[in-house]
Amino acid sequence: MKVVLKNGQIVDIRIATVGDEYALVDENGTIIAHLDKEDDAAPFVVTTEDREKFSESDEELASLLDLLSRGFQMDLFSGIEDSEEEDSSFEGDPFDPREISIDQKKVAMDTILRRFEQGTLCLNPNFQRKELWKDDRKSRLIESLLLKIPIPMFYVSSDEDGNWTVVDGLQRLSTIRDFVLGKAYLADKSHDPKKKGDGLKLTGLEFWHDFEGYTMKKLPVYLYNRLSETEFSFTIINPGTPEEVKRNIFKRINTGGIPLSSQEIRNALYGGKSTELLNKLAEMKIFKEATGRSIKTDRMEDKELVLRFVSFLLRRYTTYDKAVTTDEWLSDTMILLNAFPDLNTREARKLITRKKIQVSQIKVMSEEELTAIFDKTMRRAKQLFGISAFRKSVPGHRRTPINKSLFETWGVLLSDMSEDEFLRLLAHKKAMFEEYERLLHDPKFVVAISRDSTRVSSVTYRYFEVKNLINHYNHD
């Protein structure tokens, strides 16, 4: 939208984020004026210091900012482009059925409490839904147990050390923890017995109204013992079970109403160094700036986007195998990250033994190296493309959503470039954008970054085309 400044200059302006601030910028990204915004619901206003730059009345300027903010909000929350990726569930019989190890057994309350105290029963709300139940719903679960009403089975995944991670049952187990033990008791490293059972207070009970406001330690002895002697049904997925089976179980099991996303499942199964790294990279300020702060975090879309880049950085697109799904490719990368630097975990050894991964094709990196490369890559993307980084649009056009394939492709290729090569590309960016825009409208390339993006031929093709585009401006 064009405006005439008091100095007579005509500029085409838009709203943009500059660091942690908002500003009016021209088509080259140069700041024309800084903006204030008290909260998300408040309108944009030009700062007092910059107000004198405009000839419009306050009413005209407010109207202009309102129009610009609508386009800005559409761009800001465009998120990640929907993609039709292949189903991550397994088909046929790609593994030895004898390796599947799943047990069902009764687990006593004492066992659950001991594991809570040891830290060997991980509720891991970082990957599942957060603990959403309110006290009245928690209280009714406890009331059901006191009434000896059966509750659904719990599903957990066991690792080599016997630690359990909850697959299904987060809300119920966290309720039992909060009532029978209490958060104060668990938070006290000495586990002071005086604090045990002094946690959740029952409220909103349907039958035993006399126990409103009671904690575990205040219950009558017969009810205290009844709850303490309760047994629960557990399905335990043992560590020898193939990864494909584990992921499929996570995908199928869901009593909470909203299925876990693929990345939430991966975070559940492969917690450790890999999840810590993904969390760290996704929280980096430069990543948020390079992606226009438009990626939602509640379903771990940001972590999956980062994982795609890391996967192709460590393993290279030339090793992408048509025999695996995208889910397997990304899951295997998390297994490798957990096994760095010596690749000597049970899961990594299985991948190597089954020849799903060749050690010679893996680029082992430390967390520090990966973080530095990611930081450099995001800075280059922001410097080169501005708000259009990783999108099917070039600067000067309305932003489209983030495209996963372009994020991974441009990310890896930008990370590979020397500083001299990047500066040459930057110097020719206007001409490069013109050529790149034609590529973005090429039907074959469009298919390679969208509908058929997971095919080996598409992966190879998009890397080849973008690499050629970059090389053109480094060899002319």
VENLINQUI-V585658 format. One record per backbone hydrogen bond with DSSP energy under -0.5 kcal/mol. CO is the residue of the C=O (numbers start at 1). NH is the residue of the N-H. Records with the same first field share a line. If there is no record, write none. Layout:
BEGIN
CO->NH, NH
END
This chain:
BEGIN
1->13
3->5, 11
4->55
5->8
9->5, 11
11->3, 13
14->25
16->23
17->19
18->21
21->18
22->35
23->16, 25
24->32, 33
25->14
26->29
30->26
33->24
34->47
35->22
36->45
39->42
45->36
47->50, 51
50->53
51->54
53->6
57->61
58->62
59->63
60->64
61->65
62->66
63->67
64->68
65->69
66->70
67->71
68->72
69->73
70->74
71->75
72->76
73->77
75->78
79->402
83->85
95->97
96->99
97->100
101->238
103->236
105->234
107->232
108->111, 112
109->113
110->114
111->115
112->116
113->117
114->118
115->119, 120, 121
120->122, 164
121->123
122->166
124->127, 128
130->132
134->138
135->139
136->140
137->141
138->142
139->143
140->144
141->145
142->146
143->147
144->149
145->148
148->150
154->235
155->167, 168
156->237
157->165
159->162
163->159
164->122
165->157
168->155
169->173
170->174
171->175
172->176
173->177
174->178
175->179
176->180, 181
177->181, 182
178->200
179->216
181->197, 198
182->186
183->187
184->188
187->189
188->191
192->195, 196
193->196
195->198
197->199, 216, 217
200->202
202->213
207->209
208->211
209->212
211->214
214->202
215->218, 219
216->219
220->223, 224
221->225
222->226
223->227
224->228
225->229
227->230
230->109
232->107, 234
233->154
234->105, 236
235->156, 237
236->103, 238
237->158
238->241
242->246
243->247
244->248
245->249
246->250
247->251
248->252
249->253
252->254
257->259
261->265
262->266
263->267
264->268
265->269
266->270
268->271
270->275
272->276
273->277
274->278
275->279
276->280
277->281
278->282
279->283
281->284
284->288
285->289
286->290
287->291
288->293
289->292
291->294
294->296
296->302
297->300
300->304
301->305
302->306
303->307
304->308
305->309
306->310
307->311
308->312
309->313
310->314
311->315
312->316
314->363
316->319
317->320
321->324
325->329
326->330
327->331
328->332
329->333
330->334
331->335
332->336
333->337
334->338
335->339
336->339, 340
339->342, 343, 344
345->349
346->350
347->351
348->352
349->353
350->354
351->356, 357
352->355
357->359
358->361
359->362
362->364
366->370
367->371
368->372
369->373
370->374
371->375
372->376
373->377
374->378
375->379
376->380
377->381
378->382
379->383
380->384
381->385, 386
382->386
385->388
386->389
388->391
390->403
391->393
394->397
401->392
402->81, 404
403->407
404->408
405->409
406->410, 411
407->411
408->412
409->413
410->414
411->415
412->416
413->417
418->422
419->423
420->424
421->425
422->426
423->427
424->428
425->428
426->429
428->432
429->433
430->434
431->435
432->436
433->437
434->438
435->439
436->440
437->441
438->441
439->442
442->446
443->447
444->448
445->449
446->449
447->450, 452
450->453
452->455
455->459
456->460
457->461
458->462
459->463
460->464
461->465
462->466
463->467
464->468
465->469
466->470
467->471
468->472
469->473
470->473
471->474, 475
END
